[in-house]
Every structure is written in C-alpha cells, then in structure tokens.
Amino acid sequence: MPILDEKVIGEVKKALQNMKNEVRLLLFTQSFECGYCKETHQLLEELAGTNSLLKLEVHEFESDKEAVEKYGVDKIPSIAVLGEKDYGIRFYGIPAGYEFSSLLSAILMVSTGIIKLGEDTKKFLDNLAKPVHMQVFVTPTCPYCPQAVILAHQMAFYSDKIKADMVEISEYPHLAQKYNVQGVPRTTINENWYQEGAAPEQMIVAKIKESL
C-alpha cells in the first residue's frame, strides 16, 4: 500500500517542479531491529519517482562500513541529502508528518541553491573558525518543528563548518534522555548548548556564538 496517495504525489510534483540540479538521497537502513527503516525506504522510493532529478541510493548500515564512515552515520534510518557535494544535511528517523515538508525544502535548496538567510547571518557563518554540529529534535506531529529544521539545514548548506541533523526523537528515546528533551523543537548545538522552540536565526546565531 502506498504511503503517498495520488493527491500528495501531485502536490509533491508541483512542489519540486523548480528543481534545477540532481539531488542524491542516501538512505542508510537495515532489515532487522529498525522500526521505521522499511517505511522510510518506501517513502523515499515513492518520492524519488516524482522527479527525474531525484536519485535514491540505499546503503546497508551493517555491511556498507565504508559509506557509513564516509558520511558519519551513527543511527538508522538516516538520510543524507547531497547535491554537488555533501553539505552535512541529515535526517535521522522517518521524515513523516510535518517533517516531510522539511525534506522537500532540503531537496529544493540543494537543487536550486536558494536560501533565505539574512546578510548578518551569512557574515557570521563566513567567519566561523570551528566546526558546529546542530541537532534539531522533532516529532512528526509538531507544526513548529520544520521551521527549526529548515533553518539549521540552510546554515549547513551555506557553511562547510556546520553539520545539521533532524532527529525524530520518538525513534531514539536514549537521545531524549541524553539531551534532556522535554519538548520540541529543541536545537542542540555542539552537545552542551540548547535553544528551545522555533527560534529566529538571530537567536540561533547567538547560541552558536555562545557554544564557541
């Protein structure tokens, strides 16, 4: 049974009609002990069928150690969104519900190169000297989460110093405990700094400064 019905497929085709360059979706999965791997694989297959510029590549987490190491994947299911290069854009957990829009936004950004960051943010990112790892914890039913995810992914796309993950927290309860996630969205920056809610980019920039 399809995950995306005909109406949604039509909406996705319309949303992606302005793609310009090829986008590779790298799925890391396995056939055992992975609650949403099968569904994530099916979702991406259906998505890839909506536009010829979308290419799906599937890697087995247990056996394809070279790819796992190359792309820094440490949990599954996971999706890396690549264009001309690897921008450090990751989805951990199935991008379902509201997070499906985050995935579509990442695909369009990588394909077109269009971002909406302010000039002050760009100047700050241009001068980053140290790496920054952003993890945005979400749930599929959170309407405010895509805003936080999309902002983090835009920063990763713009700056080679930033890596940004969407993390669907219900699939990784140990991370909820580790990072004391009480509500979503919650953006963790370099492990020990946090920003609650769908904060504007100025607040995220200030938190990154604090973490450095």
VMD Tcl script that draws the C-alpha trace (Angstrom):
set ca {
  {0.00 0.00 0.00}
  {1.46 3.40 -0.99}
  {2.45 5.88 1.71}
  {1.81 8.88 -0.54}
  {-1.64 8.95 -2.12}
  {-2.33 10.39 -5.58}
  {-3.25 13.81 -4.22}
  {0.01 14.10 -2.24}
  {2.03 12.83 -5.21}
  {0.53 15.61 -7.30}
  {1.38 18.19 -4.65}
  {4.96 16.88 -4.39}
  {5.45 17.04 -8.16}
  {4.25 20.63 -8.12}
  {6.48 21.50 -5.15}
  {9.57 20.04 -6.86}
  {8.90 21.32 -10.35}
  {11.52 24.06 -9.97}
  {14.38 21.65 -9.28}
  {17.44 22.53 -11.37}
  {20.23 20.13 -10.44}
  {20.30 16.47 -9.44}
  {19.86 15.60 -5.78}
  {21.01 12.32 -4.28}
  {19.15 10.85 -1.34}
  {21.38 8.39 0.51}
  {19.34 6.09 2.72}
  {21.10 4.08 5.42}
  {18.97 1.18 6.56}
  {18.91 -2.47 7.59}
  {16.36 -5.25 7.53}
  {16.35 -6.06 11.25}
  {15.96 -4.19 14.54}
  {14.95 -0.95 12.84}
  {11.40 0.16 13.48}
  {10.95 2.59 10.59}
  {13.59 1.51 8.06}
  {11.12 -0.26 5.77}
  {8.68 2.65 5.79}
  {11.44 5.20 5.22}
  {12.71 3.19 2.25}
  {9.23 3.02 0.74}
  {8.66 6.74 1.32}
  {11.88 7.66 -0.46}
  {11.16 5.32 -3.36}
  {7.79 6.96 -3.88}
  {9.34 10.41 -3.52}
  {12.14 9.66 -5.99}
  {9.51 8.62 -8.52}
  {8.08 12.15 -8.61}
  {11.06 13.84 -10.28}
  {13.80 12.52 -12.57}
  {16.37 14.74 -10.84}
  {15.93 12.78 -7.60}
  {18.21 9.77 -7.22}
  {17.87 7.28 -4.36}
  {20.88 5.29 -3.16}
  {20.41 2.63 -0.49}
  {23.21 1.56 1.85}
  {23.10 -1.27 4.38}
  {24.17 0.08 7.74}
  {25.77 -3.16 8.93}
  {27.63 -4.16 5.80}
  {28.49 -0.91 3.99}
  {31.00 0.32 6.55}
  {32.87 2.48 4.07}
  {29.80 4.60 3.28}
  {28.75 4.70 6.94}
  {32.14 6.07 7.90}
  {32.36 8.44 4.95}
  {29.03 10.09 5.74}
  {29.32 9.88 9.52}
  {26.11 7.94 10.03}
  {25.63 6.61 13.57}
  {21.93 5.62 13.66}
  {19.19 4.42 11.35}
  {17.10 5.05 9.42}
  {19.04 8.03 8.17}
  {19.00 10.16 5.04}
  {21.82 12.29 3.66}
  {20.78 14.92 1.12}
  {23.58 15.52 -1.38}
  {24.00 17.72 -4.42}
  {27.28 18.77 -5.96}
  {28.80 17.83 -2.61}
  {27.86 16.67 0.88}
  {26.54 19.68 2.76}
  {26.16 17.91 6.10}
  {22.35 17.80 5.83}
  {20.93 14.76 7.62}
  {17.56 13.31 8.59}
  {17.57 10.71 11.37}
  {14.27 8.90 11.62}
  {11.44 8.87 9.13}
  {10.63 12.38 7.81}
  {6.90 11.89 8.16}
  {4.09 14.22 9.13}
  {5.18 17.84 9.23}
  {8.79 16.80 8.68}
  {8.03 15.69 5.14}
  {7.98 19.39 4.29}
  {11.47 19.74 5.79}
  {12.72 17.04 3.44}
  {11.14 18.71 0.41}
  {12.68 22.03 1.47}
  {16.13 20.44 1.77}
  {15.79 18.87 -1.68}
  {14.79 22.17 -3.28}
  {17.56 24.08 -1.51}
  {20.26 21.64 -2.59}
  {18.89 21.53 -6.14}
  {18.45 25.28 -6.65}
  {20.95 26.80 -4.22}
  {18.29 29.20 -2.94}
  {18.42 30.06 0.77}
  {16.80 32.78 2.87}
  {19.44 33.61 5.46}
  {19.99 37.24 6.44}
  {23.16 39.06 5.47}
  {24.32 39.34 9.09}
  {23.92 35.58 9.50}
  {25.91 34.93 6.32}
  {28.72 37.22 7.50}
  {28.86 35.38 10.80}
  {28.94 31.99 9.08}
  {31.64 33.19 6.67}
  {33.91 33.79 9.66}
  {33.32 30.54 11.51}
  {36.66 29.07 12.53}
  {35.45 25.97 14.37}
  {33.01 23.20 13.39}
  {29.42 23.35 14.62}
  {27.08 20.38 14.99}
  {23.37 21.15 15.22}
  {20.76 18.55 16.17}
  {17.13 19.58 15.89}
  {14.90 17.25 17.86}
  {11.39 16.90 16.44}
  {8.27 14.78 16.27}
  {6.13 14.26 13.15}
  {3.12 15.93 14.81}
  {4.93 19.19 15.71}
  {3.85 22.03 13.38}
  {6.64 24.34 14.58}
  {9.50 21.88 14.09}
  {10.07 22.30 10.33}
  {10.95 25.96 10.85}
  {13.81 24.97 13.16}
  {14.96 22.12 10.91}
  {14.93 24.21 7.74}
  {16.95 26.98 9.41}
  {19.60 24.53 10.61}
  {19.79 22.90 7.18}
  {20.16 26.31 5.49}
  {23.09 27.08 7.74}
  {24.68 23.74 6.91}
  {24.16 24.33 3.20}
  {25.77 27.75 3.41}
  {28.73 26.89 5.64}
  {31.15 23.98 5.38}
  {31.72 24.35 9.12}
  {28.16 23.34 10.04}
  {26.50 19.94 10.08}
  {22.78 19.85 10.81}
  {20.60 16.88 11.74}
  {16.87 16.45 12.05}
  {16.33 13.85 14.77}
  {12.88 12.29 15.16}
  {13.09 11.89 18.91}
  {10.48 9.18 19.46}
  {12.66 6.78 17.45}
  {15.70 7.46 19.62}
  {14.50 7.63 23.25}
  {18.06 7.30 24.53}
  {18.85 10.64 22.90}
  {15.81 12.23 24.52}
  {17.26 11.17 27.85}
  {20.83 12.14 26.98}
  {19.90 15.65 25.86}
  {17.03 16.09 28.31}
  {14.48 16.76 25.58}
  {11.24 17.81 27.29}
  {9.61 19.46 24.28}
  {10.12 20.03 20.57}
  {11.58 21.59 18.61}
  {14.79 21.69 20.57}
  {18.05 22.58 18.87}
  {21.23 21.22 20.43}
  {24.44 22.94 19.40}
  {27.82 21.29 19.96}
  {26.38 18.91 22.55}
  {26.05 21.28 25.51}
  {24.13 24.35 24.30}
  {20.39 24.39 23.66}
  {17.71 26.54 22.13}
  {14.07 25.76 22.76}
  {11.34 26.35 20.21}
  {11.34 27.57 16.63}
  {13.71 30.43 17.33}
  {14.59 33.12 14.75}
  {18.01 32.91 13.14}
  {19.40 35.77 15.27}
  {18.80 33.70 18.41}
  {20.39 30.61 16.85}
  {23.41 32.67 15.79}
  {23.74 33.99 19.34}
  {23.58 30.45 20.71}
  {26.24 29.28 18.24}
  {28.46 32.16 19.37}
  {27.93 31.09 22.96}
  {28.87 27.49 22.14}
  {32.13 28.62 20.56}
}
mol new
graphics top color blue
foreach p $ca { graphics top sphere $p radius 0.5 }
foreach p [lrange $ca 0 end-1] q [lrange $ca 1 end] { graphics top cylinder $p $q radius 0.2 }
display resetview
